[in-house]
Every structure is written in C-alpha cells, then in structure tokens.
Amino acid sequence: MNLILMLRKNRVFISNIKFCILHSAFCILFFPSFSFAQKPQAKKPTFTRIEFLFDASQSMFGKWQSGTKMDVAKKLMNELLDSLRYVENLEVALRVFGHLKNYPPQDCDDTQLEVPFEQDNFFKLKAKIKSLIPKGTTPIARSLEACGGDFPSDTTRNIIILITDGIEECNGDPCAVSLALQKRGIILKPFIIGLNISEEMKKTFDCVGLYFDATNEVQFKNALRIVISQALNSTTLQVNLLDIYNNPTETNVAMTFYDVLTGAMKYHFVHTHNSRGLPDTLRLDPLSSYNIVVHTIPSVKKDSVTLTPGKHNTVGIDVPQGFLNLKVDGNNEYKKLQSIVRKKGQAATLNVQDFNATDKYLVGKYDLEILTTPRITLDNIDIAQSKTTTVQIPQPGLVTMLTNGPGFGSIMLEENNSLELIYTMDEYATKETIVLQPGNYRVVYRPKNSKGSEFTLTKTFKITSGTSITITIN
C-alpha cells in the first residue's frame, strides 16, 4: 500500500515538473517551493552620452593638409558619425562655439547647443557640421561650462570631446570648469583633440582632460579612433590581493572602488580567483582614477589607482590574512557569546565575533574583550598568515539567586582583596539564574521594603566550571 502511494506521489511530482518547465511564472506564484537553478543576472549595458564640443572660430579657416582645418575636421567627423550610428547604448550631441558672431568684435557668449541628445540624431549632427562657417572667437571655458547643462539628469557615462585648434581667448579658466564638472559627477574627464597646436599651447590643456595631438590628418583620424575607443570600451584590471610572501593567494573578499575626484562609489566586487587559480579580470571605466577599499578586517585602502586605457592593468594590494577561532571549553551555557576584537593597543572596535565561529583578520596582533560575566580581556593575540589561532575560555557555571521579595542586589567579583561590580540584579525578580565564569564572588543585597542600610545582606560563593549552585538570600 505504501509503495502504491509513493508511486502516485512521484507521478504527481514529475507532472508538476513538466508543467513548470512550460509555465515557470505560474509555478513561482503557486508552487513557491519549486525553484529552478538561478543563473547570474546579466549586467545591464552601460549607457554612454558623448557631446562633441566643436571649434568653429575664425582660426579654423587656416590652411591645413588637404584643405582648411574646418574642411578636414568636417570630413573626418562625417566618417566618425557614420561609424557611431551602429553603436548600441549611445547618444550623441553637438555644441559649437565661435560660429554665430563675426570677429571682431569679440563675443565670448558665442556658444550654442546645436543638436541635443536624442536617439538616431546622427544625420542632424552631420548636417549641422556641414553647414558650419568659422566666424568668431574661442570661449572654451564658457562652452565647457554650458556643456554641463546639456546632459540629461539620469545616470550615464557623460563624456565631452573637445576639438579645437586654439586656446581660451575669453579670459576663462577651462581647467577650473572641467574640474568642477568632474567633481560634481556631471562628466568624466574630457578628451581634447588639438589640431596643429603649438607645443606651448598644448600645455594649457594638461589640466583640462586627456589631450591628443593631431599635427596632420592621419594623426587626427587616429586620435578620433583612440578617443572613441576609450570612450566606449572598458579597460581591464587585475587586483592581486597579496599574502605575506607577496603572492596573490588572498581572495573572496569584498572591494569597493571610489572615484578619486567625486568620492562616489563606482563599483562593488567580491574578489575571486578564476578557473586557472588567478585573480579574476575586472572591466572598469578608464576615464576615472580610483581609491580601492578592500573590506578585510581591518580594511585596506589603495589610493589613486590610474588605469592605462585599452590595456590589461594590474595592481597589488597587501592583505595578508589568518583566522581567529573562538571556543568555550566543555558545554556552552551561553545563548550568544561574543567578543569585541580590537587592533593591539587601540580603542576602536574592529569586529564583534561570535563564539564557535571563525573569522578572518589581517596578519598582526589583536586585543580581545570577551563579553562573559565577568568580562575576559586577552591581549596580544597573534594572527599568522593562513593559520588559525584558537582562543578557548573556561566553561562557565550557573548561580541561581532566590530572594523573599523585590530588592537591590549586586554581584561582585572578589579578587586580590577587592570587589568589582560585574552584575546588577533585577530589583523585581525573586529568582534569577546567571551564567558566570569560574571565580570567587560576593552578593550584596538589601530588601526593597527595608529602608535602612543596616539591613544589607552579603553572601560569598564560588563558581567552578560546569557546576550549578543556588544562593538563598533572606
């Protein structure tokens, strides 16, 4: 009979499996105990916005290679926009300066967003660039500042690519504007492509962003290709978590990457080793510099990590670690015993570790404050590379306090002819059981309805490991 029931149940279970394969959403709602193996969720692709800041000042009429600088820039920008049309998760915009007002007189407000960000606007950009006629001056700082308001407010990778043949002509400070936009998290570090700019003038762009020199058409084309590649593609980083022997054996610890300029958290990873036993490869945005925090106990920080775009980067961080195991000798009467862990000689709490557990710490010396009654302090506990240090404390005993009614009582540890308060009794309880470490104790007690200090009662008692005693106070 039991065999028949089992077969029936199995047929029902198999039927449910077949149904759930076809109707997984229904199963999740109505058969919550039935689950499929979860696959890692695919990471959402990064959305990038690129704003081209285009110089159409009078100097772009200058003769250069196969035509004027403007002619060459138009031709190569036209080719670039054709290739970008098929890139996913990308929007572009165009701001132009120096194209609205003739020079002289100088007009430092000559900057305008000609094509805003939107999907499939590449033909608009091409048409606008084709129509540009160089006229005015070069208000780079003012134009950069205006770019900050051109990007939508949602979170994306916002990049400015400045194409110019000159320097600031309106007494602005492009460096200060660029830094302010980066600190506010509006843009990543800008790219600047300089068309046939003198060596002295190039230096003025060092603090604005990543400068690329184009002294001829081939270099300009290559600069555009490199800039777009860096703007759209992530760069790889291998973080080697080093042990005391300088080998990258440490792993399985959380890491946070902070943007150096803004302080914003950019990435979170749990470090791992790949199938070959090597630190895994991370894909990061190369346009930021990072402060890396490895969340060991205590944490370790690596400041100002700069990546080389388009290459595999490696950084080593010293995080040698060992283990601390906390145990109670014999039977454990504690419901939840913990210990405060501090760096040797320091007051700050690093960790609160449970007993009967093993936690990982950086190699070094630590002080423990074990939250027994009374508390146990242990100093200079040594944590060694890849080894487990075990701390074992004595098994406690139990004391049950019986009183005739409410009262005020204190339990003192008696040691070296002195008393230390270690427990205050519940003034309303007539029966209390307390877990105590082995030692000599004294209870000092006065009934609540006895108003004179002379009614104070005292009793001494001794606790040994694994024993239980009862003290009656009357």
C-alpha positions as CSV (number, residue, x, y, z in Angstrom):
1,M,0.0,0.0,0.0
2,N,2.8,2.4,0.9
3,L,4.6,1.6,-2.3
4,I,1.5,2.5,-4.3
5,L,1.2,5.8,-2.5
6,M,4.9,6.6,-3.2
7,L,4.4,5.9,-7.0
8,R,1.4,8.1,-7.1
9,K,3.2,10.9,-5.4
10,N,6.2,10.6,-7.8
11,R,3.9,10.7,-10.8
12,V,2.3,13.9,-9.5
13,F,5.8,15.4,-8.9
14,I,7.0,14.6,-12.4
15,S,3.8,16.0,-13.8
16,N,4.4,19.2,-11.9
17,I,8.0,19.5,-13.2
18,K,6.8,19.1,-16.8
19,F,4.1,21.8,-16.2
20,C,6.6,24.1,-14.5
21,I,9.1,23.9,-17.4
22,L,6.3,25.2,-19.7
23,H,4.8,27.7,-17.2
24,S,7.6,28.8,-14.9
25,A,5.9,32.1,-13.9
26,F,2.8,30.2,-12.8
27,C,5.0,27.8,-10.7
28,I,6.7,30.6,-8.9
29,L,3.4,32.1,-7.9
30,F,1.6,28.9,-6.9
31,F,4.3,26.5,-6.1
32,P,6.9,28.6,-4.3
33,S,8.8,25.6,-3.0
34,F,9.6,24.7,-6.7
35,S,12.6,26.6,-8.0
36,F,14.9,26.5,-10.9
37,A,18.7,26.9,-10.6
38,Q,19.4,30.6,-10.7
39,K,21.7,31.9,-13.3
40,P,23.8,35.1,-12.6
41,Q,21.9,38.1,-13.9
42,A,23.4,39.7,-17.0
43,K,24.9,43.1,-16.2
44,K,22.9,45.9,-17.7
45,P,25.0,47.5,-20.6
46,T,26.5,50.9,-19.7
47,F,24.7,53.8,-21.5
48,T,27.1,56.4,-22.8
49,R,26.5,60.0,-23.9
50,I,29.1,61.8,-25.9
51,E,28.9,65.6,-26.5
52,F,31.2,66.9,-29.3
53,L,32.4,70.4,-28.5
54,F,33.4,71.8,-31.9
55,D,35.6,74.8,-32.5
56,A,34.2,76.9,-35.4
57,S,36.2,80.0,-34.5
58,Q,37.8,82.1,-37.3
59,S,41.2,80.4,-37.0
60,M,39.6,77.1,-38.3
61,F,39.8,78.8,-41.8
62,G,43.6,78.2,-41.6
63,K,45.2,76.1,-44.3
64,W,46.0,72.6,-43.2
65,Q,46.9,69.5,-45.1
66,S,44.3,68.8,-47.9
67,G,42.3,71.9,-47.2
68,T,41.4,74.2,-44.2
69,K,41.3,72.8,-40.7
70,M,37.5,73.1,-40.9
71,D,37.4,71.1,-44.1
72,V,39.5,68.3,-42.6
73,A,37.5,68.3,-39.4
74,K,34.2,68.1,-41.2
75,K,35.3,65.2,-43.4
76,L,36.7,63.1,-40.6
77,M,33.8,63.9,-38.3
78,N,31.4,62.8,-41.0
79,E,33.2,59.4,-41.2
80,L,33.2,59.1,-37.5
81,L,29.5,59.7,-37.1
82,D,28.7,57.1,-39.8
83,S,30.5,54.5,-37.8
84,L,28.9,55.5,-34.5
85,R,25.4,55.1,-35.9
86,Y,25.5,51.4,-35.2
87,V,26.8,51.5,-31.7
88,E,24.3,50.4,-29.1
89,N,23.6,52.3,-25.8
90,L,25.0,55.5,-27.2
91,E,23.6,59.0,-27.7
92,V,25.5,62.0,-29.1
93,A,25.1,65.8,-29.1
94,L,26.8,68.7,-30.7
95,R,27.7,72.1,-29.1
96,V,29.6,74.6,-31.3
97,F,31.4,77.8,-30.4
98,G,32.7,80.7,-32.5
99,H,30.2,80.2,-35.3
100,L,27.4,82.8,-34.6
101,K,29.2,86.2,-34.4
102,N,31.9,87.6,-36.6
103,Y,35.3,88.6,-35.1
104,P,35.9,91.4,-34.5
105,P,34.3,92.4,-32.2
106,Q,34.9,89.6,-29.8
107,D,31.7,87.9,-28.4
108,C,32.6,85.5,-25.6
109,D,29.0,84.2,-25.4
110,D,29.3,82.7,-28.8
111,T,28.4,79.1,-27.9
112,Q,25.3,77.1,-28.6
113,L,23.9,73.6,-28.3
114,E,23.1,72.9,-31.9
115,V,22.0,69.2,-31.7
116,P,20.8,67.9,-28.3
117,F,20.9,64.4,-27.1
118,E,18.4,62.0,-28.6
119,Q,18.2,58.7,-30.4
120,D,19.3,58.4,-34.0
121,N,20.3,62.1,-34.4
122,F,23.5,61.4,-36.4
123,F,22.1,62.8,-39.7
124,K,21.2,66.0,-37.8
125,L,24.8,66.3,-36.5
126,K,26.3,65.7,-39.9
127,A,24.0,68.3,-41.5
128,K,24.9,70.9,-38.8
129,I,28.6,70.2,-39.1
130,K,28.4,70.5,-42.9
131,S,26.8,73.9,-42.6
132,L,29.3,75.5,-40.1
133,I,31.2,78.5,-41.2
134,P,34.1,79.7,-38.9
135,K,33.5,83.3,-37.7
136,G,34.3,84.2,-34.1
137,T,36.4,83.8,-31.1
138,T,37.3,80.8,-28.8
139,P,35.3,80.8,-25.5
140,I,36.4,77.3,-24.3
141,A,35.7,77.7,-20.6
142,R,32.3,79.2,-21.2
143,S,31.4,76.4,-23.7
144,L,32.6,73.7,-21.3
145,E,30.5,75.2,-18.5
146,A,27.5,75.2,-20.8
147,C,28.1,71.6,-21.7
148,G,27.4,70.7,-18.1
149,G,23.7,71.6,-18.6
150,D,23.4,69.8,-21.9
151,F,23.4,66.3,-20.4
152,P,20.1,64.8,-19.1
153,S,20.0,64.2,-15.4
154,D,19.8,60.4,-15.5
155,T,22.8,58.4,-14.6
156,T,25.1,57.6,-17.6
157,R,28.7,57.9,-18.7
158,N,28.9,61.5,-19.8
159,I,31.8,62.4,-22.0
160,I,32.9,65.6,-23.7
161,I,35.2,65.5,-26.8
162,L,36.6,69.0,-27.5
163,I,38.0,69.5,-31.0
164,T,39.9,72.8,-31.3
165,D,42.9,74.5,-32.9
166,G,43.4,77.2,-30.3
167,I,43.3,78.1,-26.6
168,E,41.0,80.1,-24.4
169,E,40.6,83.6,-25.8
170,C,38.0,85.0,-23.3
171,N,40.0,85.0,-20.0
172,G,38.1,81.9,-18.7
173,D,39.6,79.0,-16.8
174,P,38.9,75.8,-18.7
175,C,40.8,73.8,-16.1
176,A,38.7,75.0,-13.2
177,V,35.5,74.4,-15.2
178,S,36.5,70.9,-16.1
179,L,37.5,70.0,-12.6
180,A,34.2,71.4,-11.2
181,L,32.1,69.4,-13.7
182,Q,34.0,66.2,-12.8
183,K,33.8,66.7,-9.1
184,R,30.0,67.2,-9.4
185,G,29.8,63.9,-11.2
186,I,28.3,65.5,-14.3
187,I,31.1,64.4,-16.7
188,L,34.1,62.1,-16.8
189,K,37.4,63.5,-17.7
190,P,37.1,65.3,-21.1
191,F,39.1,64.4,-24.2
192,I,40.8,67.2,-26.2
193,I,42.0,66.8,-29.8
194,G,44.3,69.6,-30.7
195,L,44.6,70.5,-34.4
196,N,48.1,71.6,-35.2
197,I,48.5,73.3,-31.8
198,S,52.0,74.7,-30.8
199,E,53.9,72.9,-28.0
200,E,53.4,75.9,-25.7
201,M,49.7,75.9,-26.2
202,K,49.4,72.2,-25.6
203,K,50.5,72.6,-22.0
204,T,47.4,74.7,-21.3
205,F,45.2,71.6,-21.8
206,D,47.0,69.2,-19.4
207,C,44.7,70.1,-16.6
208,V,41.5,70.1,-18.7
209,G,41.5,66.5,-19.7
210,L,43.2,63.8,-21.8
211,Y,45.0,65.6,-24.6
212,F,45.6,64.1,-28.0
213,D,47.8,65.8,-30.5
214,A,46.9,66.0,-34.2
215,T,49.6,67.7,-36.3
216,N,48.3,66.1,-39.6
217,E,45.2,64.4,-41.0
218,V,46.4,60.9,-40.2
219,Q,47.1,61.8,-36.6
220,F,43.7,63.5,-36.3
221,K,41.9,60.4,-37.7
222,N,43.9,58.1,-35.3
223,A,43.2,60.5,-32.4
224,L,39.4,60.3,-33.1
225,R,39.6,56.5,-33.3
226,I,41.5,56.2,-30.0
227,V,39.3,58.7,-28.2
228,I,36.1,56.9,-29.3
229,S,37.6,53.5,-28.3
230,Q,38.4,54.8,-24.8
231,A,35.1,56.5,-24.5
232,L,33.1,53.4,-25.4
233,N,35.2,50.4,-24.2
234,S,36.0,49.3,-20.7
235,T,39.6,48.6,-19.6
236,T,40.6,45.5,-17.7
237,L,42.1,45.4,-14.2
238,Q,43.5,42.5,-12.2
239,V,43.7,43.1,-8.5
240,N,46.3,40.9,-6.8
241,L,45.5,40.5,-3.1
242,L,48.9,39.7,-1.7
243,D,49.8,37.5,1.2
244,I,52.8,38.0,3.5
245,Y,55.0,36.3,0.8
246,N,53.9,38.7,-1.9
247,N,51.9,36.0,-3.7
248,P,48.3,36.8,-4.9
249,T,46.7,34.0,-2.8
250,E,44.1,36.1,-0.9
251,T,40.6,36.2,-2.3
252,N,36.8,36.0,-1.5
253,V,36.7,39.5,0.0
254,A,34.6,42.5,-1.0
255,M,36.1,45.5,-2.7
256,T,34.7,49.0,-3.4
257,F,36.0,51.4,-6.0
258,Y,35.6,55.1,-5.3
259,D,36.0,57.9,-7.9
260,V,39.0,59.9,-6.7
261,L,37.5,63.3,-7.8
262,T,33.9,62.9,-6.6
263,G,34.3,60.3,-3.9
264,A,31.3,58.5,-5.4
265,M,31.2,54.7,-5.2
266,K,31.6,53.4,-8.8
267,Y,32.0,49.6,-8.4
268,H,31.5,46.7,-6.0
269,F,33.1,43.3,-6.4
270,V,33.7,40.2,-4.4
271,H,37.2,39.2,-5.3
272,T,37.6,35.8,-6.8
273,H,40.1,33.5,-8.5
274,N,39.2,32.2,-11.9
275,S,39.3,28.6,-13.1
276,R,43.1,28.8,-13.5
277,G,43.6,30.0,-9.9
278,L,44.5,33.5,-10.9
279,P,42.8,36.8,-9.8
280,D,39.7,37.4,-11.9
281,T,39.7,40.2,-14.6
282,L,37.5,43.3,-13.9
283,R,36.2,45.6,-16.5
284,L,36.4,49.3,-15.5
285,D,36.0,52.7,-16.9
286,P,39.5,54.0,-17.7
287,L,38.5,57.7,-17.6
288,S,38.4,57.7,-13.8
289,S,41.1,57.3,-11.1
290,Y,40.1,55.1,-8.2
291,N,40.6,54.7,-4.5
292,I,40.2,51.0,-3.8
293,V,39.0,49.8,-0.4
294,V,39.4,46.1,0.3
295,H,36.9,45.1,3.1
296,T,39.2,42.9,5.2
297,I,39.3,43.3,9.0
298,P,40.7,45.9,9.3
299,S,40.1,47.3,5.8
300,V,43.0,48.2,3.5
301,K,42.9,51.2,1.1
302,K,44.9,51.7,-2.1
303,D,44.7,55.4,-3.3
304,S,44.8,57.0,-6.7
305,V,44.8,53.9,-9.0
306,T,45.0,55.1,-12.6
307,L,44.4,52.8,-15.5
308,T,46.0,52.7,-18.9
309,P,43.1,52.7,-21.4
310,G,42.8,49.8,-23.7
311,K,45.3,47.6,-21.8
312,H,45.2,45.0,-19.1
313,N,46.3,46.7,-15.8
314,T,47.5,45.0,-12.7
315,V,47.6,46.4,-9.1
316,G,48.8,44.7,-6.0
317,I,47.4,45.3,-2.5
318,D,48.9,43.8,0.6
319,V,46.2,42.0,2.6
320,P,47.9,39.0,4.3
321,Q,45.3,37.2,6.5
322,G,44.8,34.5,9.0
323,F,42.0,33.1,11.1
324,L,40.7,33.5,14.7
325,N,38.5,30.8,16.2
326,L,36.7,31.4,19.5
327,K,35.6,28.4,21.6
328,V,34.2,27.6,25.1
329,D,35.6,24.6,27.0
330,G,33.0,21.9,27.6
331,N,29.3,22.6,27.4
332,N,28.4,26.1,26.4
333,E,25.8,27.7,28.7
334,Y,25.8,30.9,26.8
335,K,23.0,31.6,24.4
336,K,25.0,34.0,22.3
337,L,28.5,34.8,23.4
338,Q,30.6,37.4,21.5
339,S,33.9,39.1,21.7
340,I,35.0,42.6,20.8
341,V,38.1,42.5,18.7
342,R,40.5,45.5,18.6
343,K,43.8,46.2,16.9
344,K,46.5,45.8,19.6
345,G,46.7,48.9,21.8
346,Q,43.8,50.7,20.0
347,A,40.3,51.6,21.4
348,A,38.3,51.3,18.1
349,T,36.2,48.2,17.7
350,L,37.2,46.3,14.5
351,N,34.7,43.4,14.8
352,V,32.3,41.7,17.2
353,Q,32.9,38.0,16.7
354,D,30.6,35.2,17.7
355,F,31.9,32.2,19.7
356,N,32.0,28.9,17.9
357,A,32.8,30.8,14.8
358,T,36.0,31.5,12.7
359,D,36.6,35.0,11.3
360,K,39.4,36.3,9.1
361,Y,41.8,39.1,10.0
362,L,44.9,40.8,8.7
363,V,48.1,39.3,10.0
364,G,49.1,41.1,13.2
365,K,48.3,41.4,16.9
366,Y,44.8,41.9,18.4
367,D,43.2,42.5,21.8
368,L,40.0,40.7,22.8
369,E,37.3,41.7,25.2
370,I,35.1,38.7,25.7
371,L,31.6,39.6,26.8
372,T,31.3,37.0,29.5
373,T,30.3,37.8,33.1
374,P,32.7,39.0,34.3
375,R,34.4,40.1,31.0
376,I,37.6,38.4,30.0
377,T,40.4,40.5,28.3
378,L,43.1,38.9,26.3
379,D,45.9,40.9,24.8
380,N,48.5,40.3,22.0
381,I,46.5,37.6,20.2
382,D,48.7,36.8,17.2
383,I,47.1,36.1,13.8
384,A,49.6,34.5,11.4
385,Q,49.4,34.0,7.6
386,S,46.8,31.4,6.6
387,K,46.8,29.8,10.1
388,T,44.0,29.5,12.6
389,T,44.6,30.9,16.1
390,T,42.2,29.3,18.6
391,V,41.1,31.1,21.8
392,Q,39.4,28.9,24.3
393,I,37.8,30.1,27.5
394,P,36.8,28.1,30.6
395,Q,33.3,26.5,30.7
396,P,31.1,28.7,32.9
397,G,28.9,27.8,35.9
398,L,25.4,28.8,36.9
399,V,24.2,30.5,40.0
400,T,20.5,30.9,40.9
401,M,19.6,33.7,43.3
402,L,16.5,33.3,45.4
403,T,15.0,36.2,47.4
404,N,11.8,36.7,49.5
405,G,10.8,39.7,47.5
406,P,11.9,42.7,45.5
407,G,15.3,44.2,46.4
408,F,18.5,45.8,45.3
409,G,21.4,43.4,44.7
410,S,24.8,43.4,43.2
411,I,27.1,40.5,42.4
412,M,30.8,41.3,42.9
413,L,33.9,39.5,41.7
414,E,36.2,39.1,44.7
415,E,39.8,39.1,43.7
416,N,43.1,40.3,45.4
417,N,41.2,41.6,48.5
418,S,39.0,43.9,46.4
419,L,35.5,43.8,44.9
420,E,34.5,44.6,41.3
421,L,30.8,45.0,40.3
422,I,30.0,42.6,37.5
423,Y,26.2,42.2,37.6
424,T,23.2,44.2,38.9
425,M,20.3,42.0,39.9
426,D,16.7,42.7,38.7
427,E,15.1,44.5,41.6
428,Y,11.7,43.0,41.0
429,A,12.7,39.4,40.4
430,T,12.7,36.8,43.2
431,K,14.6,34.2,41.2
432,E,17.4,34.8,38.7
433,T,19.9,32.4,37.1
434,I,23.2,34.0,36.0
435,V,26.0,32.5,33.9
436,L,29.3,33.2,35.5
437,Q,32.9,32.4,34.7
438,P,34.8,30.4,37.4
439,G,35.9,32.5,40.4
440,N,35.0,33.8,43.9
441,Y,32.0,36.1,44.2
442,R,30.1,38.0,46.8
443,V,26.4,39.1,46.6
444,V,25.4,42.4,48.4
445,Y,21.7,42.7,48.8
446,R,19.0,44.9,50.6
447,P,15.3,44.2,50.5
448,K,13.3,46.9,48.9
449,N,11.0,47.5,51.8
450,S,13.9,47.7,54.3
451,K,14.8,51.4,54.4
452,G,17.9,51.2,56.5
453,S,21.4,50.4,55.1
454,E,21.9,48.2,58.2
455,F,19.5,45.6,56.6
456,T,22.1,44.9,53.9
457,L,22.9,41.2,53.5
458,T,26.0,39.7,52.0
459,K,27.0,36.1,51.0
460,T,30.1,34.7,49.4
461,F,30.1,31.9,46.9
462,K,32.4,30.1,44.4
463,I,31.7,29.2,40.8
464,T,33.5,26.3,39.2
465,S,33.3,25.1,35.5
466,G,30.2,23.1,34.7
467,T,28.6,23.4,38.2
468,S,25.3,24.9,39.2
469,I,24.6,26.3,42.7
470,T,21.7,28.1,44.4
471,I,22.1,31.0,46.8
472,T,19.1,32.0,49.1
473,I,19.1,35.5,50.4
474,N,16.8,36.2,53.4
